[in-house]
Amino acid sequence: MKKVEINELYQKNAAMVYKYLCGLTQDTGLAEELTQETFFQAIKGIDRFRGDCKVSVWLCQIAKKLWYKELERRSRRKTVELDDTIPSGENIEDKCLKRLEKIEIFRLMHNLDDVTREVMYLRTAGDLQFSEIADIMGKTENWARVTYYRGKQKLMKGMEKWTEN
C-alpha cells in the first residue's frame, strides 16, 4: 500500500475509529492509543482485507479486538482491591455487594453474543444515542433499539437468577 493511500485511509477514518473507541473505553487517552494501534494493525494486515465490508467496519472490528485484548490484559493483572476509605453510611459488606453486582453484570454482558454485547457497551459505557450506534454498526436505529432492549432483558434475567442464589 502506498504512503498516499495509507494517509488517505487514516484521514478518512481516524476520527470515526477514535469516537468508536471512546465509546467503548470511556478513556480518551486509551482511545488515542488504541486508535493508533488499530491503524498500525490495519496497515500490517491490509493484504487480508477481503472487501466484504466497508473499510470503516473492518477498522472498527480491529479496534474492538484490540479493546477486548486490553480488557483481558487488565483483568489478568487486576486483583480485587478494597478502598482504604469507605464513605460514611456505607459499610464494607454493602461496598462488596455493590462490587459483586457490578462484576456480575459485566460477566453477564461478556456472555452475550458479540453484536449484542457491543451494542450494550456502546449504549451504557459509551453513552451513545441509538442513531449513533446504528451508524457505527451499519444498521437501522430501530435495530439498535431492539438489540439493546433484548440484551437488557437477558441481563435482567441473569441478575434475577444471581440474586436468587
C-alpha positions in Angstrom: 0.0 0.0 0.0 1.4 3.4 -1.0 2.1 6.1 1.6 -0.6 8.3 0.0 -3.2 5.6 0.3 -2.3 5.0 3.9 -2.6 8.7 4.7 -5.9 8.8 3.0 -7.1 5.7 4.9 -6.1 7.4 8.1 -7.6 10.8 7.3 -10.9 9.4 6.3 -11.4 7.0 9.2 -9.3 8.1 12.2 -11.9 10.3 13.8 -14.6 7.7 13.5 -12.4 4.9 14.9 -11.4 7.3 17.8 -15.0 8.1 18.6 -15.9 4.4 18.5 -13.1 3.6 20.9 -14.0 6.5 23.2 -17.5 4.9 23.4 -16.1 1.6 24.3 -13.2 2.6 26.7 -14.6 5.8 28.3 -11.0 6.9 28.3 -9.7 9.4 25.7 -6.1 8.6 26.3 -6.6 4.9 25.9 -8.8 5.6 22.9 -6.0 7.5 21.3 -3.5 4.7 21.9 -5.9 2.1 20.6 -6.7 4.2 17.5 -3.0 4.3 16.6 -2.6 0.6 17.2 -5.7 0.0 15.1 -4.2 1.7 12.1 -0.8 0.0 12.7 -2.5 -3.4 12.7 -4.6 -2.4 9.7 -1.6 -1.5 7.7 0.2 -4.7 8.7 -2.8 -6.7 7.7 -4.1 -4.8 4.7 -3.5 -7.8 2.5 -6.0 -9.8 4.5 -8.8 -7.2 3.9 -11.2 -9.0 1.5 -13.5 -6.1 0.8 -16.6 -8.0 2.2 -17.5 -4.8 4.2 -16.7 -1.2 4.3 -13.2 -0.2 5.4 -14.6 1.6 8.3 -16.4 -1.5 9.6 -13.2 -3.5 9.2 -11.2 -0.9 11.2 -13.9 -0.9 13.9 -13.6 -4.7 14.1 -9.8 -4.4 14.6 -10.4 -1.7 17.2 -12.9 -3.8 19.0 -10.5 -6.8 19.1 -7.7 -4.5 20.5 -10.1 -3.3 23.2 -11.0 -6.8 24.2 -7.3 -7.7 24.4 -6.8 -4.7 26.6 -9.7 -5.8 28.8 -8.3 -9.3 29.1 -4.8 -7.9 29.9 -6.3 -5.7 32.6 -8.4 -8.5 34.1 -5.4 -10.8 34.4 -3.4 -8.1 36.1 -6.1 -6.8 38.4 -6.7 -8.2 41.8 -9.7 -7.4 43.9 -9.0 -4.2 45.7 -10.9 -2.6 48.5 -10.6 1.1 49.1 -9.0 2.1 52.3 -11.7 4.6 52.9 -15.3 3.7 53.0 -17.8 6.6 52.6 -19.8 7.3 55.7 -23.1 5.4 55.9 -21.7 2.6 53.8 -20.3 -0.5 55.4 -17.8 -2.9 54.0 -20.5 -5.5 53.2 -22.5 -3.0 51.2 -19.5 -2.0 49.3 -18.5 -5.6 48.5 -22.1 -6.4 47.4 -22.2 -3.5 45.0 -18.8 -4.5 43.6 -20.0 -8.1 43.2 -23.2 -6.9 41.4 -21.1 -4.8 39.0 -18.8 -7.7 38.3 -21.8 -10.0 37.7 -23.4 -7.5 35.3 -20.2 -7.4 33.3 -19.9 -11.2 33.4 -23.4 -11.5 32.1 -22.6 -8.9 29.4 -19.5 -10.9 28.4 -21.7 -13.9 27.8 -23.9 -12.1 25.4 -23.3 -12.6 21.7 -20.7 -10.3 20.2 -23.2 -7.9 18.5 -25.5 -7.5 21.4 -22.5 -7.1 23.8 -21.1 -4.3 21.6 -24.5 -2.5 21.4 -24.8 -2.8 25.2 -21.2 -1.4 25.7 -21.8 1.5 23.2 -25.1 2.4 24.9 -24.1 2.0 28.6 -20.4 2.7 28.7 -20.2 4.9 25.5 -23.4 6.8 26.3 -24.1 6.8 22.6 -27.5 7.5 21.0 -29.2 4.7 19.2 -28.8 6.6 15.9 -25.0 6.7 16.5 -24.9 3.0 17.4 -26.8 2.2 14.2 -24.4 4.3 12.2 -21.4 2.5 13.7 -22.9 -0.9 13.2 -24.3 -0.2 9.7 -27.8 -1.0 10.8 -31.0 1.0 11.5 -31.8 2.9 14.6 -34.7 0.6 15.3 -32.4 -2.4 15.1 -30.1 -0.8 17.6 -33.0 -0.1 20.0 -34.3 -3.7 19.7 -30.9 -5.3 20.1 -30.3 -3.1 23.2 -33.7 -4.0 24.7 -33.2 -7.7 24.1 -29.7 -7.5 25.7 -31.1 -5.7 28.7 -33.8 -8.3 29.1 -31.1 -11.1 29.1 -29.1 -9.2 31.7 -32.1 -8.7 33.9 -33.0 -12.4 33.8 -29.4 -13.3 34.6 -29.4 -10.9 37.6 -32.6 -12.4 38.8 -31.0 -15.8 38.9 -27.9 -14.4 40.5 -29.9 -12.7 43.3 -31.9 -15.9 44.0 -28.7 -17.8 44.8 
